[in-house]
Amino acid sequence: MDAPKCHPNTRKAVIKKIIDWIRGIIDSDTLIMWLYGAAGAGKSAIAHTLAEICETCGWLVASFFFWKTAGERNNANRFVATIAHQIALTIPASRELIAAAVDYNPFVFEQSVDVQLSKLIIDPLEQLVSAGLIFDISPLVIIIDGLDECQGEDVQSGIVKSLVAAFRHSSLRIRILIASRPEVHLQSTFNPTSMQPHLSRLALSDEYSSNGDIYRFLEDSFDKIRREHALASYIPSSWPSTDVLRELTLKSSGQFIFASTTIKYIGGHPRQLPHRRLDVIRRLRSPKGEKDMPYAELNSLYHHVLSNVDNIEALKLVLGILIIINPVAEYGGMSTPEKVDDFLFWERGETKACLSQLTSVIEVRANGYIAILHASLSDFLLDPSRSNQFYLSRESILGNSAVLGLRHLCQLEHDKDGVPILLSWESILRGPICNMFCSRFWALPVGHSGLH
């Protein structure tokens, strides 16, 4: 499989900032840059593109790309050995010193990452410096992609800590780029004050809006389909319209995975008319049988993310509120974790803890509001043929919400002596939960849930 790379003339602002850091124009004292963003945001494409640029410039000394389904790349067993091997190839003078370290201690690969980094990389390179080998002013770049796909959260955090411990006092001009999803344990690893002098962060957030890049990618890809597809002569020259390109860009939610999956499906079958397959994507036409799966790659992504959740039933309650209840509720619905906690009769903090396992697709922003980063997540969860055990039944969610709404309506207030006060309907209807949830929405769950 070809390594993912950025489409021409896309992600230019992000790549420029990272190259400026590598060259020492910004954050010149930092050892590591952490590039993080949602699942499918294009981190791997950026990492591979930067690896090519750095190799062309003579900066790249090593790279390691973790991959969850590759047996030799989903753990740290060969991590240091791979980097040491690449350094030996990139800096030939280090080869004998690295080989000598292995000859002296053949069991070094069974030792900790700290020891391996010290014996196989730091010591040989520092010996070259001491021997008078002068490294020029060019940086030495190591790129690590997909750290979150390495097995074991402790192992992932340990790799970061080991890299900082190994290189922070080195006389070499090392630059280490780490790309990953913003998993909670990695946020904790990068947060301590002891890490801050050595770390630069780069979030693939709204500051680096990718909508323009996604639109350009879609436009170029559809142009290629019109020119090169086996049935190109049957494709209208004006296909697709600008409105459709905008629609698909909006549906991508700033994440390249939706756009790339869409293009692979539309142009990927030589015996299927691309404009018919676009209609399937836009739900204007049904897929042709069980094997016609427009979103196979997205399905795999969402299944992987949700399979790692501890309490999936609790999470489905929260997702049901976000995806089914909120769109039809007035006053913005339950837009913060605290409002969801209150509605579910949960202890404050439970919703945020629940969502902390989905940081790659859902985030709680600095203003306290919950944001779903992938618009296509709703489509996945509401389609039982795609989501299977993660399916959100609209009737079930509405029914449960109706019951919860009744519980809120039936709660009594108490006077200063603790005596229950029988509320009038007027008082009930003015209550905060009723205002937020019941005023417009109350008829919906009862009417659609089968409750009588």
C-alpha positions in Angstrom: 0.0 0.0 0.0 1.3 3.4 -1.0 2.2 5.7 2.0 -0.3 8.5 2.3 1.0 11.9 1.2 -0.5 15.3 1.1 -2.3 16.2 -2.1 -0.3 18.8 -4.1 -0.7 22.4 -2.9 -2.5 21.3 0.3 -1.6 21.6 4.0 1.0 24.3 3.1 0.6 26.4 6.3 1.1 23.3 8.5 4.1 22.0 6.6 5.7 25.5 6.6 5.4 25.9 10.3 7.0 22.5 11.0 9.8 23.2 8.5 10.4 26.6 10.2 10.7 24.7 13.5 13.1 22.2 12.0 15.3 25.0 10.6 15.3 26.8 14.0 13.3 29.8 12.8 10.7 29.2 15.5 10.9 27.4 18.9 14.6 26.8 18.2 15.2 25.3 21.7 12.6 22.6 21.6 13.5 19.0 21.0 10.1 17.6 20.1 7.1 18.9 18.2 3.8 17.0 18.8 1.5 17.2 15.8 -1.9 16.0 16.9 -5.4 16.0 15.6 -8.6 14.0 15.1 -8.8 10.6 13.5 -8.6 11.0 9.7 -7.3 14.6 9.9 -4.3 13.8 7.7 -1.5 13.5 10.2 0.1 10.5 8.5 -0.1 12.2 5.1 1.7 15.3 6.6 4.3 13.1 8.3 5.1 11.2 5.1 5.2 14.4 3.1 7.6 15.9 5.6 9.8 12.8 5.6 10.2 13.2 1.8 11.0 16.9 2.1 13.5 16.3 4.9 15.1 13.4 3.0 15.5 15.6 -0.1 17.1 18.4 2.1 19.4 15.9 3.8 17.9 16.4 7.2 16.1 13.0 7.8 18.1 10.5 9.8 15.3 8.1 10.7 11.6 7.5 10.8 9.2 5.1 12.3 5.5 4.7 11.4 3.4 2.8 13.9 0.5 0.9 12.4 -2.1 -1.0 14.6 -2.7 -3.9 12.2 1.0 -4.5 11.3 2.5 -7.1 13.7 6.0 -5.6 13.5 4.8 -2.0 13.7 2.2 -2.0 16.4 4.6 -2.3 19.3 7.9 -0.9 20.5 10.0 -4.0 20.2 11.8 -2.9 17.0 11.4 0.9 17.5 15.0 1.8 18.6 16.6 -0.9 16.4 14.9 0.5 13.3 16.0 4.0 14.1 19.5 2.9 14.9 19.7 1.0 11.6 18.5 4.0 9.6 21.0 6.3 11.4 23.8 3.8 10.5 22.8 4.1 6.8 22.3 7.9 6.9 25.5 8.6 8.9 28.0 5.9 7.6 30.6 6.9 10.2 28.2 5.7 12.9 27.8 2.2 11.5 30.9 0.6 13.1 30.2 2.2 16.5 26.6 1.0 16.5 27.7 -2.5 15.4 30.3 -2.5 18.1 27.6 -1.7 20.7 25.6 -4.7 19.6 28.6 -7.0 19.6 29.5 -5.9 23.1 26.0 -6.5 24.4 24.0 -8.8 22.0 21.1 -8.7 24.5 20.7 -4.9 24.2 17.5 -5.2 22.1 15.9 -7.0 25.1 16.6 -4.1 27.4 14.5 -0.9 28.0 14.0 1.8 25.5 16.1 4.1 27.6 19.1 1.7 27.5 18.7 1.1 23.8 18.6 4.8 22.9 21.6 5.4 25.1 23.8 2.5 23.8 22.7 2.4 20.1 22.1 6.1 19.3 23.3 8.6 21.8 26.7 7.1 22.7 27.8 6.4 19.1 26.8 9.9 17.8 28.5 11.6 20.8 31.6 9.6 20.2 31.7 10.9 16.6 31.4 14.5 17.9 34.2 13.8 20.5 36.4 12.3 17.7 36.2 15.5 15.8 33.5 14.6 13.2 31.8 18.0 12.7 28.1 17.9 12.0 27.2 20.9 10.0 24.4 23.3 11.0 21.8 21.1 9.4 19.3 19.6 11.8 19.0 15.8 12.3 15.3 14.9 12.0 13.5 11.9 13.4 9.9 11.4 12.4 7.5 9.2 14.4 4.0 8.8 13.2 1.0 7.0 14.8 2.3 6.8 18.3 -1.2 6.2 19.5 -1.3 3.0 17.4 1.6 1.4 19.4 0.2 -1.3 21.8 0.0 -0.1 25.5 -0.7 3.4 26.7 2.2 3.1 29.2 4.5 2.1 26.3 3.4 5.2 24.3 4.0 7.5 27.2 7.3 5.8 28.0 8.6 6.4 24.4 8.1 10.1 24.7 9.7 10.3 28.1 12.7 8.2 27.0 13.2 10.4 23.9 13.3 13.5 26.1 15.6 11.9 28.6 18.0 10.6 25.9 18.3 13.7 23.7 17.7 16.8 26.0 21.4 17.1 26.9 22.8 16.1 23.6 25.1 18.5 21.7 23.5 17.4 18.5 20.8 19.5 16.8 18.1 16.8 17.0 14.5 17.5 15.9 11.9 14.8 16.7 8.4 15.1 15.1 5.7 12.9 16.8 2.3 12.7 15.2 -0.7 11.1 16.9 -4.3 11.5 18.0 -4.8 13.6 21.1 -5.5 10.6 23.4 -6.0 11.6 27.0 -2.9 9.7 28.3 -0.7 11.4 25.7 -2.1 14.8 26.7 -1.1 13.9 30.2 2.4 12.8 29.1 3.0 16.1 27.2 1.5 18.3 29.9 4.0 18.3 32.8 6.1 21.4 33.3 9.2 19.3 33.1 8.3 18.6 29.4 7.5 22.1 28.4 11.1 23.4 27.7 11.5 20.5 25.3 8.2 20.5 23.6 6.4 22.4 20.9 2.7 21.6 20.1 0.9 21.9 16.8 -2.8 21.1 16.7 -4.6 20.4 13.4 -7.4 22.6 14.6 -9.5 25.5 13.2 -6.4 27.6 13.0 -5.3 25.4 10.1 -8.7 25.0 8.5 -8.5 22.3 5.8 -11.8 23.0 4.1 -10.0 24.8 1.2 -7.5 22.0 0.9 -10.3 19.3 0.9 -12.3 21.2 -1.7 -9.1 21.4 -3.9 -8.5 17.7 -3.4 -12.1 16.8 -4.4 -12.0 19.1 -7.4 -8.7 17.6 -8.7 -9.8 14.0 -7.9 -13.1 14.4 -9.8 -11.3 15.9 -12.7 -9.0 12.9 -12.8 -12.0 10.5 -12.7 -13.6 12.4 -15.6 -10.4 12.0 -17.6 -9.1 8.5 -16.7 -12.1 6.3 -15.6 -12.9 3.4 -17.9 -16.4 4.8 -18.4 -15.2 8.4 -18.8 -17.0 8.9 -22.0 -20.4 8.5 -20.2 -19.6 11.1 -17.5 -21.1 14.6 -18.0 -18.4 17.2 -18.5 -20.0 19.5 -15.8 -20.1 16.7 -13.2 -20.1 17.2 -10.3 -21.5 20.7 -9.7 -19.9 23.3 -7.4 -22.8 22.8 -5.0 -22.0 19.1 -4.7 -18.3 19.8 -4.1 -19.3 22.2 -1.3 -21.7 19.7 0.1 -19.0 17.0 0.3 -16.4 19.4 1.7 -18.9 20.4 4.5 -19.6 16.7 5.2 -15.9 16.1 5.6 -15.8 18.2 8.7 -12.2 19.2 8.0 -11.1 15.6 8.1 -9.5 14.2 4.9 -10.5 10.6 5.5 -14.1 11.3 4.5 -13.0 13.0 1.3 -10.5 10.3 0.4 -12.9 7.5 1.2 -15.5 9.2 -1.0 -13.1 9.4 -4.0 -11.9 5.9 -3.6 -15.5 4.6 -3.8 -16.7 6.8 -6.6 -13.8 6.2 -8.9 -12.7 2.8 -7.7 -14.8 0.4 -9.8 -14.1 0.3 -13.6 -17.4 -1.2 -14.3 -19.6 1.2 -12.3 -20.6 4.6 -13.5 -18.9 7.2 -11.1 -21.9 9.6 -11.2 -24.2 6.7 -10.0 -21.8 5.9 -7.2 -21.7 9.6 -6.2 -25.5 9.4 -5.9 -25.0 6.5 -3.4 -22.7 8.7 -1.4 -25.3 11.5 -1.4 -28.1 9.0 -0.5 -29.9 9.6 -3.8 -29.5 5.9 -4.7 -29.1 2.7 -2.8 -25.9 0.6 -2.8 -25.9 -2.4 -5.1 -26.0 -5.3 -2.6 -24.0 -6.1 0.6 -20.6 -5.9 -1.1 -21.2 -2.4 -2.3 -19.8 -0.6 0.8 -19.2 3.2 0.2 -17.7 3.8 3.7 -15.6 0.7 4.4 -12.6 2.7 5.5 -14.7 5.0 7.8 -16.5 2.0 9.2 -13.2 0.4 10.1 -12.0 3.7 11.8 -15.1 4.1 13.9 -15.2 0.4 14.9 -11.6 0.6 16.0 -12.2 3.8 18.1 -15.4 2.5 19.7 -14.0 -1.0 20.4 -11.5 0.5 22.9 -14.3 2.1 25.0 -14.6 0.7 28.6 -18.4 1.2 29.1 -20.0 1.3 25.7 -23.6 1.3 27.0 -22.9 4.5 29.0 -21.2 6.0 26.0 -24.2 5.2 23.8 -26.5 7.1 26.2 -24.3 10.2 25.8 -24.0 9.8 22.0 -27.7 9.3 21.8 -28.2 12.7 23.5 -25.6 14.4 21.3 -26.8 12.9 18.0 -30.5 12.3 18.4 -31.8 14.5 21.2 -29.8 17.7 20.7 -30.7 18.3 17.0 -34.4 18.6 17.9 -34.1 20.2 21.3 -34.5 24.0 21.9 -32.1 26.3 23.7 -29.0 24.5 22.2 -29.9 21.2 23.9 -27.4 19.6 26.2 -24.3 21.1 24.8 -21.9 20.7 27.8 -20.9 17.6 29.8 -22.4 19.1 32.9 -25.9 19.4 31.2 -25.7 15.8 30.0 -24.7 14.7 33.6 -27.7 16.5 35.0 -30.1 15.1 32.5 -28.9 11.5 33.0 -28.8 11.9 36.8 -25.1 11.2 36.7 -22.5 12.6 39.0 -20.7 15.7 37.6 -17.7 14.6 35.6 -19.0 11.3 34.4 -19.9 12.5 30.9 -16.5 14.1 30.4 -14.8 10.9 31.6 -16.9 8.9 29.2 -16.0 11.2 26.2 -12.3 11.2 27.1 -12.1 7.8 25.4 -13.2 9.4 22.1 -10.9 12.3 21.8 -10.1 11.4 18.2 -13.6 12.0 17.1 -15.3 14.1 19.8 -13.8 16.9 21.9 -14.8 19.1 24.8 -13.6 22.5 23.8 -12.0 25.2 25.9 -15.4 27.0 26.2 -16.9 23.8 27.7 -19.0 22.8 24.7 -19.0 19.4 23.2 -18.0 19.2 19.5 -18.4 16.2 17.2 -15.3 16.4 14.9 -16.7 14.0 12.2 -20.2 14.7 10.8 -20.1 11.2 9.3 -20.1 9.7 12.8 -23.8 10.3 13.1 -24.5 8.5 9.8 -22.4 5.6 11.0 -24.1 5.2 14.4 -27.6 5.5 13.0 -27.1 2.9 10.3 -27.3 -0.7 11.9 -25.7 -2.3 8.8 -22.6 -0.2 9.4 -22.3 0.2 13.1 -23.6 -3.3 14.2 -23.2 -3.5 18.1 -22.7 0.3 18.3 -26.0 1.1 16.6 -28.0 3.9 18.2 -31.7 3.1 18.0 -33.7 6.3 17.6 -36.8 4.7 19.2 -34.8 3.4 22.2 -33.0 6.7 22.7 -36.2 8.7 22.5 -38.0 6.3 24.8 -35.2 6.5 27.4 -35.2 10.2 27.2 -38.9 10.5 27.7 -38.6 8.4 30.9 -35.8 10.6 32.1 -37.8 13.7 31.2 -40.7 12.4 33.4 -38.3 11.8 36.3 -37.2 15.4 36.1 -40.8 16.6 35.9 -41.8 14.6 38.9 -39.0 15.7 41.2 -40.2 17.7 44.2 -38.7 20.9 45.6 -38.4 21.3 49.3 -38.9 24.2 51.7 -36.2 25.4 54.1 -37.3 22.8 56.7 -37.0 20.0 54.1 -40.8 19.5 53.6 -41.7 18.6 50.0 -43.5 21.3 48.1 -46.1 20.2 45.6 -45.3 22.2 42.5 -47.9 23.7 40.1 -47.6 22.7 36.4 -46.6 26.3 35.8 -43.6 25.9 38.1 -42.7 22.6 36.6 -42.8 24.0 33.0 -40.6 26.9 34.0 -37.9 24.6 35.4 -34.4 24.5 33.8 -34.5 20.9 32.6 -38.0 21.4 31.2 -36.9 24.6 29.4 -33.9 22.9 28.0 -35.5 19.6 27.0 -39.2 19.4 27.3 -40.7 22.6 25.9 -40.5 21.7 22.3 -39.1 18.2 22.4 -41.4 16.6 24.9 -43.9 15.4 22.3 -41.1 13.8 20.2 -39.9 11.1 22.5 -43.4 10.0 23.6 -44.7 10.1 20.0 -41.8 8.2 18.5 -40.8 5.8 21.3 -43.9 3.6 21.5 -44.8 4.8 25.0 -48.5 5.1 25.7 
